[in-house]
């Protein structure tokens, strides 16, 4: 049992060498620590801090997670008699009580036509797993830049999370999902939405891509267009986390312009192999991938080929705004070889292979973007409630409330549009999705990412200098602002996607339509 003190007893310890403070009803002895305090001794000797209840001062400067670190927990010597802690430490799986911190379907008292009881149980199990297993590693790897650990990959394999990230489909048949929580035939796009959004809550953008996101965009062409022999050989080891794959389309000379690719593939003299030459750039997971789904120029046009790492295949890391944990790379092909049987779809039919992949890829990005914006809204709502300026909480200022209103509106509209499109996906065939949803998803992806950049700017303004500081109170804001441009570019730049949406709409214009 913790030793109990009165506030009067604590007040006697208010000078250098004998310095106590109270934070959230807990008593800390800072006598030896004070000389090592990052903010200097003067801050601790302030008359509202030394020997006082410094809860308000502490949370105006520090995140609650600071007190959870072992080196600071050791400084606690007791508690205040008759008082109890108000700040509840985060527990795995907990639903936030902060307004708008969760999508409405997770908020008590709200209703949704889309999510079933099974979705809710799935979300609970997924959040507990991610909070316990993925979040801690995400924070470490985002900083040290190393790839996801095989231990975590194996834990995800045990629950078949890698397979579920590919969405509903035949690849789930016979698998036990989340310990049997959901049947393979009942797994739908809302389950996948939940999974994707729970991962996005980690707030570690580079690690999020490094968490085998290359598979999410690189494996579908194999699943949908590979031969049965190829799928039987490659797919199981990828879904089990034994081998990694990435999508290798973008080049220095061709980003959104898929038909402008310069990487070539010609057949060997005996016609049994492709010989590939060229270079790909900005390839997510490229540094640690075993397979590459490669877009190539061939005699018949644009062709997609699965290339295995081996002679003639070299990767080189690319440093970007976010963590090297993403494995972003150049991928160079110098007379690399792949069996003709590794052709995905028809020779010259690569554009159809890629177009079928883009809808799902962009939808996944929308899921992540919508949830990440919500995380920033929560950070800002918390900060403006606890931070005081001009003697009042920040949220007492009309200009701050206006920024919060805009952020909340963007997060809510993104999520609701996303849920509507997800419902359509659950009730349309793959072919119908391609015909009816390509424009919708393109518009949504463009809206989500442009909204996210506005939210990032607003958040920095709300956090001030902390919003551009990589540690401390604003670390998630700084990280979000620094990495948000990725989402605006990946899967097609915003301007390209807006134009795609309009062009699809124009193709559907009735000929008899007149003002």
N, C-alpha and C positions, 0 to 999 in steps of 0.2 A: 504494500500500500504506500502511495506517495506521501511524503511528509507535507503537512499543511502549515501554511503561513497566513498571517493577516497582512493587509495592505500596509498597515502601520509598521510592521516588522520589515517589510521589503523597503519601505521608504528610508530606513536607516542606512541602507547600502547604496550610496549615491555619489561616490567619489572614485577617482583613479585607484586601482588596486583593490577596491571593494565596491563592486558595481553589480547590482541586480536589476532585472526588469521583469515585468509581467506581460505576457502575450497570450491572449485568449485563456485567461485563468490559470496559465502555467507559469511557474517561476523559474527564471533562468539566471544562472550565475555567470556573468560576463567578465569577471575580474581578470582572468588570464587571457581571455579571447579579445578583450577590448583593444589591445595594442595591435592585433592582427586584423581588426575590422576593416574590410575593403573601403568603407566610406570614411575612415579615420575616427579617432577617439572623440573629437569634438561633437560629432553627431550623437554619440552615446551619452555624453555628459550634458546634453540639453536638459533644461529643467522639466520638460514634459516627458523625458525618457528615463533618465537615471533615477532608479528607485521608484518608478511610477508604472502605472498600467499603460504600456506603450503599444497596445494593440492597434489603435488607429494609425499611429506613426509608422508601425512596422508594415501594415498592409498598404500604406501609401507608397512604400518603397520596394517591397519584396513580394514574391509569389509565395503562396502557402507551402509549396513543395520544398522550400528552403528548410523549413523546420522538420521535414521528414528525413533529411539527410542524417546519417549516423553521427557525424561529427558535431552536429548541432543538437541532436537529441541527447547527447551526453552532457550538454550544458544544463539540461533541466534538472532542478534539485527538488521540486515539489509543486504544489498547487495552492491556489488561494482558498482558504477555508470558506465553505458555504457557497462556493461558486462552481460552475461547470463550464466546460468548453462549448462555444457556440459554433465554431468552424468544424464542419464534419469532413474528415479526410476522405478523399475519393476512394471508393471501393469498386472492384471490377464488376461491370454490368450495370452500374448505377445510371438511372435516367436523370438528367439535369432538371432542376426546378426553375432554372432561369428562363424567363419568358422568351420564346422563339429560339431557344437553344436546341430544341428538338423539332423534327417535322411534326405537324399537328396530329398525325395518326398515333404517335407515341405519347401524346399528352393526355393525362387523365381528364375525362369529361368531353373529349372531342371524338368525332366519329369519322370513318372513312369507308367508302364503298369498295375499296380496292384490296385492303389487307384483311386476311383471315386470321383465325386464332393460331393456325399453324405458322403463319408469317410472324406473329408476335412471339411465339415460343422460339422460332428460329433466330429472331433478332436478339432475344435475351441470351441465348447460348452463344451466338456469334460475338456479341459485345463482351461477354465474360472472357471468352478465349482471346479476343484481340487485346483487351485491356491487360490481361494477365501475361500473354506470351508475345504479342507483336509490338505493342506500344513501347515496352521497355527497350527492346532491341532497336526499334526505330529511332529513338532518341540518341542512342550510342552510335549507330551506323551512319546516321545523317551527319554527325560531326567527324567521325574518323574516316568516312568515305569508303569503307570496305563493303564488300558484297554481303548479301543476306547469308546468315549461317546455315549450314546444312542441317543443323539440329532443328532450327525453326522450320525449314522446308519439310523435314520429316514429320514434325508435329502436324503441319498442315496437311500432309499426305494422309496421315492416319484418319483425318476427318473428311478426306476427299475434297478439301477446299480448292485445290488446283483445278479439279474437274468442274466444280460448281462455278468457278470464275469464267468458264467458257459458255455459261448459260444453259438453258434446257436443251435436250437433244439425246440422240442415241448413245453418245459417249458415256452417259450416266447409267445406262442399263446394267443392272447387276451390282452396282456400287452401293455401299452403305454410307449415307450422307449424314454428317454431324451425329454419328453414333446411332443412326436409325431415326432421327428426329423427323426427317422428311423423306418420303418415298421418291425414287428417281422419276417416276412417271408424273408426280405431282409438283415437282420442282419447276417453277416458272420464272419469268423475268422479274417479278417482284422479289423473289428470293435472291436473285442475282443483284438487284438494286440494293437490297439490304446489305448484302455482303460487301459490295463495292463501297457503299457509303460508310459502313462501319470502319473499313480500312482507312478511308479518307480522314477519319477523326484523329488519326495519329499525328497529323500536322507536320509530317516529315516528307516533303515533296519528292526529294531525290530518292530516299529509301522506298517511298511508295511505288515509284517506277521500277526501282531495283527489286521489288518483291515480285519478280517474275512477270511484270507487266508485258514484257516482250512476248511471253507466251499467249497472253490474252489477244494480241493482235497478229502474232505470227503463226499460231496453230490453227485458227479457223480455216484458212485456205487448204491446209492439209486434211482437216476433218471433212470439209465439204467438196474438195476437188481431187484429193489424192486417190490412188488406186487402193483396192482392198489390201493388197500385199504390202504397200507402203504404209498404210495406216496401222496394220497389224504389227509392223516392225517398229514404228516410230512412236505412235501415240501413247501406248501404255507407259513407256519409260519417261515420257515427258509429263504425263499426268501424275506419275508417281514421284516426280521431283528428282529423278535420277539423271536426266539430261535436260538441258535448257535450250530454248529456241527464241529467236527474235525475227522481227520483220525488217528486211533490208530493201527499202524502196528508194528513199530520199538520196539525192546526190548533190554535190556542190553546184552542179549546173541545172538541177531539176528538183524542186521541192514539191509544190502543189501540182506542177506540170508533169504528171506521170508519163505522158507520152514523149517527153523530152529526154528520157533517160539515155545514157550513153554506155552503160555496161552491156557488153555483148555476150552472146552464147551461140557457138557454132557446134555442129555435130562432128564427132571424130570420123575418121575415114571409114570405120566399120559401122558407123551409125548407132553405136550402142551407148555412147556417152556424150554429154554436153561438155564443151570446154568454155569456161567462163573467164572473162577479163573485164576489169573495171574497178571502180571504187564507190562505196556507199558512205554516206556521212550522217552523223547525228543518230546512229542506230542504238536505240535503247536496249540495254542488256548485252550489247555486242561484245563487250570485253570478256564475258564469261559464258557465252552461248556455245552450244555444241552443234546447233543447226541454224540455218539462215533461210528464210523464205524470201527469195531474191527475184526482183523484177528485172528482166533482161530484154534487150533488143535481139530478135532472131530473124531468120530469113522470112518468116511468115508474119512478123510484126512484134507485138509485145507479148512476152511469155513469162510465166511465173514458174520458178524451179526451186525445189528444196535442195540446198547444198549443205553437206556435212563438213564440219571443220576438219581439215587435213592438209596435205601438201597443196600449196598454192593459195591457201586461205590465211590471211594475217589480220589481226585486229590491233588497233592502237587507241588508247584512251583519249577522249576529248574533254577538256576542262570547260565547264559551262557555269551558269549562275547557281545551279544547285549541286547537290552532293555527288561525288564520284560513285557513291553507292548505287546509282542508277546504271552504272556500267556503260555510259554513253561512249560510242566509239566510231572510228573509221573502220570500215571492213574492206580490205583490199583482196581482189581476186587476180591472181597471176597464173593463168593456165590451170585454174582449179577445175576439177572434174566432178561430174555428178551423173549417175545413170539416167538414161532417157526415161526410165520408169519413174523418176522423181519429178517429172513434169506434172504440174498441178493444173488440171483442166486441159483444154486443147491448146496445141501449139498455135500461137498467134491470138489466143483468146484470153490473154492475161488481164485485159481491161475489165472483163466480166468477173474474173476471179477477185480483183481488187475492189470493184464497185460493190460486190456483195459483202465484202468485209468491212467497208467504210461505215455502213449504217451502224453496225454493232460497236465498232471502235469508237465512233463519235458519241453514241448513246452512253457508253461506259464513261467517257470523259465528262458528259453532262451529269451523270450520277455523282462523280467525284467533285466536280465544280460546285454543284448545288450544296453538297454537304460541307465542303470546305468553307464556303461563304458563311454558312450558319455557325461554324466554329468561330469565325472572326466576329460575328455578331455577339456571340456569348462573351468573348473576351472583352469586347468594348462595353457591353452592358455591365459587366462586373467592374471593370476599371472605372467607368464614369460614376458608379455608385460609391466606390471607396476612395477615390481620389478627390481631394479638395483643392480648389483654386479660388482665390479672392474670398476665402472664408466659407465657401459653400461647395457641396459636391458638384462635380463637373456636369452631372445631368440636370442641374438646376438652370443651366444656361440654354437659352432657346436655340442657339446655333448648333450646340452639341446634340440636342434632341432632334433637330432637323436632319443632321447627318445620320443619326440612329434610325430615324424614320425611313430614310432612303435605303439604308443597308437592309433593314428588315423587309421592306417592300420588294427589293431585288431577290432576296433569299426565298421569300414566300412564293413569288411568281415563278421563279426558276423551278422550285420543287413541284408546284402544282401543274405546271406545263409538262414537266418530266413524268409525273404520275399518269397524266392523261395519255401521253405517247406510249408509256409502258403498258397501259391497259390495251391500247390498240395492238401492240406487238404480241400480247398474250392471245389475241383473238384474230390474228392474221397469219397466213402462211408466209414462209420466207419470201416467196415471189411477190405476194401482195405487199409485204413490207417494203420491198425494193421499189415497187411502183407507186405506192401511196405515201410512204414515210420518209423517203430520202430528203425531200425538201423540208419537211417538218423538223426532222432531226438536225439538218444543216442549220436551219434558223435557230433552233433551240441551243445548239452548241455555240453558235456565234453570240447569241444573247447571253448565255451563261458566262462565257469568258470575258465579254466586254463588261458585263455587270460586275464580275469578279475584280476587274482592274479598277473600276470606280470604287468598289468596296475597300480594296487595298489602299487606295489613296485616302479615302475618308478615315480609315483606321489609323493611318500614320498621323493624320492631323489630330485625331483624338488623343493618341498616345504621346504626341510630341517627340522629343528627343529619344524617348524609350522605343518609339516605333522604328527607329533606325539603328538600334543597338542590338547586337546579336545575342546578348545574354540578359537575364533579369526579366523585369515585368513585361517588356514588349517583345520578347524573343520570338513568339509565334507570329506577331504582326510583322516584324522585320523579315522573317523568313518568308511569310506569305507575299509580302510586297516585292521581295527580291526574286521570287520564283514564279510569280503569277503569269508572266509573259509566256511561259512554256505552253500553258493550256490554250492560249490564243493562237498558237502556231501549229501544234501537233494535230494531226488528223485533218489538216486543211486550214489555211489562214482565214480569219474572220471575213474579210472582203470576198474571198473566193466562195465561201459557204453561203453568204447572203445572196450572191449572184446565182449560185446553184438553186437556192430556194425559189427565187423569182423565176428563173428559167423553167423549173418544173411546173410552177403555177401557170406560166404563160402557155405551156404545152396543153394544159387542161382547160384553157379558155374556150367556151362554147362559141362556135362560129356565128350563131344567130344573136349573140349578145350585143345590144346597142343601148345607148343612153336614151 
